[in-house]
Amino acid sequence: MSRIKLLKEDKTVIKTFTDDEVSRMIKAYDFKRYLNARNKVIIAMFVDTAIRSSELINLETDWINDTNIRIFGKGAKWRYVPISLMLRKYMIRYERIKEGYFKDKQLAYNNYFLSRSGRPLTTAQIEHVVREAGIKAGVRKDIRCSPHTLRHYAIQSNLRNGLDLYSCSRIAGHENIQVTKRYLQGIETENILEMAQSTSPLMNLK
């Protein structure tokens, strides 16, 4: 038995959305009413920050700063994630609409995202928001429209855009860098070639 080599298990390649699909998912909701504005910012926040569904549900208004968000994450650990100028603009519009929507209601919760009745959102409600955005955006049938797939997209997009593994791991709240490395497997060959062109040793010589 000691001479028998163990078979290597196939590594699961993480398949996720394309840039066009994500763009259409964000555009699936508008700012015309509270629920639409909330749903638009939910999708945009998943895309911009790579946070988990539970982290988004528990996010409190007081944890939001101009350029970053304080996250209470997995393992009861705190971390900070950056937010882009575009997401901040979306959030400001949402906050104004939210304030007007709840102006005559006494809120018992300080969660950033609330249901129409002012209660914290559930996992099922968040999954429904993402699934509906995927349907409206015409996302490919073989891609699972879920918050976790949006997290995959955000992490892979950061890696494609040049963020180093260590920084990406910190932002994503991974326990170690090996977890983050799995997301590299899902990056298409053409993306890797494009990334390598921009980091060419010869082209970057002074």
N, C-alpha and C positions, 0 to 999 in steps of 0.2 A: 504493500500500500504506500510505503514511503517513497517509492520510485514513480508512482503515478502522479502526473502533473494535473493540477486542477484546471478546469476549463475557465477561460476568461469570460466574465459576464459582459454582454453588450452594454455599453454606457448609453443611457437615454439622452438623446439630443433634445434640448429644450427648443420647441418650435413656438414662435410667438408672432405678433402682428407685424405688418409692414408699416413704414412711416405714413403712407397714404391712408391705411386703414385707421390708424390712431388719429390722424387729422380729421377724418370723417366722423369718428366716434365722438370727438370733442364737439364738432359742429352739429351733432345730432340733437343737442340741447341748446336753447337760447337763454336770453336774460329777460324774457317777457313776463315771467311770473316766478314766484318763489321756488317751487319744486323744480322747474326747469333750470333755474340759475344754480340751485344747490347741486343738481345732478351733473351739470356742466363742470362745476368746480371739483366735484368728486373725481370725475374722469381725469381732469387736468392735473389734480394733485397726485393721483396714482402715477401718472406719466412723468411728472416733474420730480417727484421725491422718492419713488420706489418703496413707499411705506406699505406695511401689511394692512389687510382689511381691519383687523382688530385695533391696530394703532390709529387708523383713521376714525373708527367709531368712537374710541376713547379720547380723541383729541379735544382739548379744552381751549376755549377762546384765549385764555390768559397765557397759553403756551406759544402763542404766535408773535413773532417779531417781524420787523420790516424785511429782513433778508434771510431769516431762518425760522425753523419750527423746532420746538423742544418735543421730543417723542418719548413716551413711556413704552418701551419695547419688550421684546421677548426676554424671559428670565428676569423680569422686574428691573431692567437696566434702562437708564436714561441716555439719550444721545441727541445730537442736533443734526438736522438735515437742511441743506440750503434750499431756498426757493428762488426761482428766476423772476425777473422783472415782469414777464408776461403772466406768470401765475399770480403774482402780487396784484396786478391790475384786475385780473379775474376775481380775486378774492375781495378786493375793495368794492367792486360792483355787487358781488353777492352779499357782502355785509350790509350795504345800503338797503338792498331789497329785503333781506332778512329782518333788519331793524323795522322797516315799514310793515312787514307782514305780522310781526309779533308785538307791535307797539301797544295794542290794547289787551295783551295777554300777560299773565304773571308766569314767568318761566321758572321752573323748579330745577332745571339742569343748565349747566354751563358748557355743554358740549358744543363744538363749533358747528357740527352738522346735526340738524334736528328734523324729526318727522313733521308732518303738517300739524300735528297736535302738540308739538313742542317736547317730544320725548326723544331719547337717544335712539339712533337707528340700530336695526338688528343686522346680523350677517346676511340673512335672507334678503332684506331690503337692499343692501349694498350690491349683492349678487344680481338682483333684478335690474338695478340701475345700469350695471355694466352689460348685462345680457341684452337689454333693450337697445342700448347704444350700438352694440354689435349688429343687431338685426337691422336697425336704421342705416347703419354704415355699410351694410352688405359685406360683412367680413366673411372670408372663406369658411366653408362648412367644416373643414378639418381642424380649425383653430378653436379651442375652447374659450369662449368669451367670459372671463372671470377676473376678479381682482388680482389673483395670483399670476395670471398671464400678463396682465398690465405691469405687474412688478417685474416679471421676466423681461418684458420689453424695455422698461426703464433702465434696468441694470445692464442689459446688452447694449442699449443705446449709449449709455455713459462710456462703456468700454470701447465701442466703435468710434466714439467722438474723442477718444484719447485720454480719458481719465484712467489713472493707474490702478492696478488691482487692489493695492492696500487702501487707498482712499475710497474706492468703490465699496470695498468690504465694510469699511467703517460706516459709510452712509447707509448701506443696506441693513446694517445691524447683524451681520453674520458673525458666528462664533469664531470662525477662523477663515483664512484666505482660501483654503481648499474648497470651501463651499462656493465661493465666488468664482473660482476657476471653472466650475461646471458650466457657467453661463457662456464662457468662451467657446465651448463646443458647438453651441447653436448659431454662432456667427458664420454667415456664409463665406465661401472662399473668396468671392469677388470683393466682399467688405474687407477681408484680411489683406488682400492685395492692394486695395486702395489705401488702407491704413499704412501699410509698409512703404508705399510710395512717398507718403508725407514724412516718414521717419527715416528715409534713405540716408545712410551714413555719408555717401558721396555728396548728395544734395545739401546736406546740412553742414558741410565743411565751410569754415570761414575763409 
